[in-house]
Amino acid sequence: MTDIDEFFVKLKESMDSQSEKLKNGNVFFPEYLEGRVLTRDVFPTVIKELATALNLRVDSEYRNKMPPVEYECGNYKVVDYVLKKAGSPHFFRGA
């Protein structure tokens, strides 16, 4: 199983290799945030490269079950991406 240290090293490598805008931080400027450049154009390529580097499968819009109703947080949360191996979720990226 991939540990969290390896995850962050591979995430940084994926981010650095996929986009000059992301690497330089430009994508976080207001003019890029309004157009959803990060979530629509940049992050999908980063997450795909990360999944490949970690030998995991990526699923998008994954429904994550939440604790019982007494916690008042709903029945589930949809996360943007989940990295899985053999059907078991390892890492989530939520909104």
C-alpha positions in Angstrom: 0.0 0.0 0.0 1.2 3.5 -0.9 2.1 5.6 2.2 1.3 9.3 2.6 4.9 10.4 2.1 5.1 8.6 -1.3 1.7 10.1 -2.2 2.9 13.7 -1.6 6.2 13.2 -3.4 4.4 11.8 -6.5 1.7 14.5 -6.3 4.4 17.2 -6.4 6.1 15.5 -9.3 2.8 15.2 -11.2 1.9 18.8 -10.5 5.3 20.1 -11.6 5.3 18.1 -14.8 1.8 18.9 -16.0 1.5 22.6 -16.2 3.7 25.7 -16.2 0.7 27.7 -14.9 0.4 25.4 -11.9 4.2 25.1 -11.3 4.5 28.9 -11.3 1.3 29.5 -9.3 -0.3 31.6 -12.0 -3.4 29.3 -12.1 -4.4 30.6 -8.6 -4.7 34.2 -9.9 -8.3 35.5 -10.0 -8.5 35.5 -13.8 -7.9 31.7 -13.8 -10.1 30.8 -10.9 -13.3 32.2 -12.5 -12.8 30.0 -15.6 -12.3 26.9 -13.5 -8.9 26.4 -15.3 -7.6 24.4 -12.3 -10.5 22.0 -11.9 -11.4 21.7 -15.6 -8.0 21.8 -17.4 -5.1 21.3 -15.0 -6.1 18.9 -12.2 -7.5 16.0 -14.3 -4.1 15.6 -16.0 -2.3 15.8 -12.7 -4.5 13.1 -11.0 -4.2 10.8 -14.0 -0.4 11.0 -13.9 -0.4 10.6 -10.1 -2.6 7.4 -10.4 -0.2 6.0 -13.0 2.9 6.8 -10.8 1.4 5.1 -7.8 0.0 2.2 -9.8 -3.6 3.0 -8.6 -6.8 3.5 -10.5 -8.6 6.9 -10.5 -12.4 7.2 -10.2 -14.1 10.6 -10.5 -17.2 11.8 -8.6 -17.0 9.1 -6.1 -19.7 8.8 -3.5 -18.2 8.4 0.0 -20.6 7.2 2.7 -20.8 9.3 5.8 -21.3 8.4 9.4 -24.8 7.8 10.8 -27.4 10.6 10.8 -26.7 11.8 14.3 -23.6 13.5 13.0 -25.8 15.7 10.8 -23.5 15.6 7.8 -25.7 13.8 5.3 -25.6 10.3 4.0 -22.7 10.7 1.6 -20.3 13.2 0.1 -19.2 13.2 -3.5 -15.5 13.6 -3.8 -13.9 14.8 -7.0 -11.4 11.9 -7.3 -10.5 8.8 -5.4 -7.4 6.7 -6.0 -8.1 3.0 -5.6 -6.3 -0.3 -5.8 -8.3 -3.5 -6.2 -11.5 -1.7 -5.5 -10.4 -0.2 -2.1 -10.2 3.6 -1.8 -6.8 4.9 -0.7 -6.8 8.6 -1.3 -9.6 11.1 -1.8 -9.7 14.7 -3.3 -12.9 16.4 -2.2 -14.4 19.8 -2.9 
